[in-house]
Amino acid sequence: MSIKKIKVLVGSVLGVVVLLFVVLVVHIATAKPVVYDNATLQISRIDFEEAIDSAKAKEIHRNLKSIPGVKNDRINMEKGVVVYFHDNKITNSKRVYEQLMAKGNYKAKPFIISNELAQKKVCPVMAEDSFSFKFSRGIQRLFN
């Protein structure tokens, strides 16, 4: 390869990297938090101590949807975890858990978050000392 072709190749790669970086910065700067129409929407979790197969998952889904106030659910069959959204003006997580247990013979317990996690101001799974967190926070502070 000639030196001219190498320069063009390196320049093209650098140009693409710079372009993608600019797109990332603009996206972070202009992304606004999602605003839900329903400010009373809450997420809760139930941990199952038994295996969940597809038939049991459908049964749990049907039973959850039949409880007033439950909006949506996601079932992780491998981990035995059910995460659901509910309107806390209509019901609370304790009531949903009790009604679900009454509708089916399940070995499960509600997930109770620790005080340490409840006090965090960011997503509990995001490391506050990570580069991606610091970079995103820096860009947001720069433009907001």
C-alpha positions as CSV (number, residue, x, y, z in Angstrom):
1,M,0.0,0.0,0.0
2,S,1.2,3.5,-0.7
3,I,1.5,6.1,1.9
4,K,-1.3,8.1,0.3
5,K,-3.7,5.2,0.7
6,I,-2.7,4.7,4.3
7,K,-3.3,8.4,5.1
8,V,-6.7,8.3,3.5
9,L,-7.6,5.1,5.5
10,V,-6.4,6.6,8.8
11,G,-8.1,9.9,8.0
12,S,-11.4,8.0,7.2
13,V,-11.2,6.0,10.4
14,L,-10.5,9.1,12.5
15,G,-13.3,11.0,10.8
16,V,-15.8,8.2,11.6
17,V,-14.6,8.1,15.2
18,V,-14.9,11.9,15.6
19,L,-18.4,11.8,13.9
20,L,-19.6,9.1,16.2
21,F,-18.2,10.9,19.3
22,V,-20.0,14.1,18.3
23,V,-23.3,12.1,17.8
24,L,-22.8,10.6,21.3
25,V,-22.2,14.0,22.9
26,V,-25.2,15.5,21.2
27,H,-27.4,12.6,22.2
28,I,-26.3,12.8,25.8
29,A,-26.7,16.6,25.8
30,T,-30.2,16.6,24.3
31,A,-31.7,13.4,25.9
32,K,-34.3,14.4,28.4
33,P,-35.6,12.0,31.1
34,V,-38.7,10.1,30.2
35,V,-41.8,11.8,31.7
36,Y,-44.6,9.4,32.3
37,D,-48.2,10.6,32.3
38,N,-48.8,8.6,35.4
39,A,-46.6,9.8,38.2
40,T,-48.1,7.1,40.5
41,L,-46.5,4.2,38.5
42,Q,-44.3,2.1,40.7
43,I,-42.1,-0.9,40.0
44,S,-42.0,-3.9,42.3
45,R,-40.5,-7.4,42.2
46,I,-41.3,-10.9,43.5
47,D,-38.6,-13.5,43.8
48,F,-39.8,-17.1,43.2
49,E,-38.0,-19.9,45.0
50,E,-39.3,-22.5,42.5
51,A,-38.5,-22.9,38.9
52,I,-40.7,-21.0,36.4
53,D,-41.5,-22.8,33.2
54,S,-43.4,-21.3,30.3
55,A,-46.8,-22.6,31.5
56,K,-46.2,-21.3,35.0
57,A,-45.0,-17.9,33.5
58,K,-48.3,-17.6,31.5
59,E,-50.3,-18.4,34.7
60,I,-48.4,-15.8,36.7
61,H,-48.9,-13.3,33.9
62,R,-52.6,-13.9,33.8
63,N,-53.0,-13.8,37.6
64,L,-51.0,-10.5,37.8
65,K,-53.0,-8.9,35.0
66,S,-56.2,-9.8,36.8
67,I,-55.2,-7.8,39.9
68,P,-56.5,-4.2,39.7
69,G,-53.8,-1.6,39.3
70,V,-51.1,-3.9,37.8
71,K,-50.1,-2.4,34.5
72,N,-47.3,-4.5,33.0
73,D,-45.0,-7.4,34.1
74,R,-41.8,-9.0,33.0
75,I,-40.9,-12.6,34.0
76,N,-37.3,-13.8,34.0
77,M,-37.8,-17.6,34.0
78,E,-34.1,-18.4,34.4
79,K,-33.7,-16.3,37.6
80,G,-37.2,-16.8,38.9
81,V,-38.0,-13.1,39.1
82,V,-41.1,-11.2,38.3
83,V,-41.0,-7.5,37.9
84,Y,-44.2,-5.6,37.5
85,F,-45.5,-2.0,37.3
86,H,-48.5,-1.0,39.4
87,D,-50.4,2.2,40.1
88,N,-49.9,3.0,43.7
89,K,-53.1,4.9,43.9
90,I,-55.0,1.7,43.2
91,T,-52.8,-0.9,45.0
92,N,-49.5,-1.4,46.6
93,S,-46.8,-4.1,46.3
94,K,-47.9,-5.9,49.5
95,R,-51.5,-6.2,48.2
96,V,-50.4,-7.4,44.8
97,Y,-48.1,-10.0,46.4
98,E,-50.9,-11.2,48.7
99,Q,-53.5,-11.4,45.9
100,L,-51.0,-13.2,43.6
101,M,-50.2,-15.8,46.4
102,A,-54.0,-16.3,46.9
103,K,-54.5,-16.9,43.2
104,G,-51.8,-19.6,42.9
105,N,-49.8,-22.0,44.9
106,Y,-46.4,-20.3,44.6
107,K,-43.3,-20.4,46.7
108,A,-42.2,-16.8,46.5
109,K,-41.4,-13.7,48.5
110,P,-41.5,-10.0,47.7
111,F,-38.2,-8.3,47.1
112,I,-37.5,-5.7,49.7
113,I,-34.8,-3.2,48.8
114,S,-32.1,-2.4,51.3
115,N,-31.9,1.1,52.8
116,E,-28.5,1.6,51.2
117,L,-29.9,1.0,47.7
118,A,-33.0,3.1,48.5
119,Q,-30.7,6.1,49.2
120,K,-28.9,6.0,45.9
121,K,-29.7,8.8,43.5
122,V,-28.8,6.9,40.4
123,C,-29.6,3.4,39.0
124,P,-28.4,0.9,41.6
125,V,-26.6,-1.1,38.9
126,M,-24.7,1.8,37.5
127,A,-21.2,2.3,39.1
128,E,-20.8,5.9,40.1
129,D,-17.1,5.7,39.8
130,S,-17.2,4.3,36.2
131,F,-15.9,6.3,33.2
132,S,-19.3,6.0,31.4
133,F,-21.2,7.5,34.4
134,K,-18.7,10.3,34.9
135,F,-18.6,11.1,31.1
136,S,-22.4,11.2,30.8
137,R,-22.8,13.3,34.0
138,G,-20.1,15.7,32.7
139,I,-21.8,16.1,29.3
140,Q,-25.2,16.6,31.0
141,R,-23.8,19.3,33.4
142,L,-22.1,21.0,30.5
143,F,-25.4,21.4,28.5
144,N,-28.0,21.6,31.3
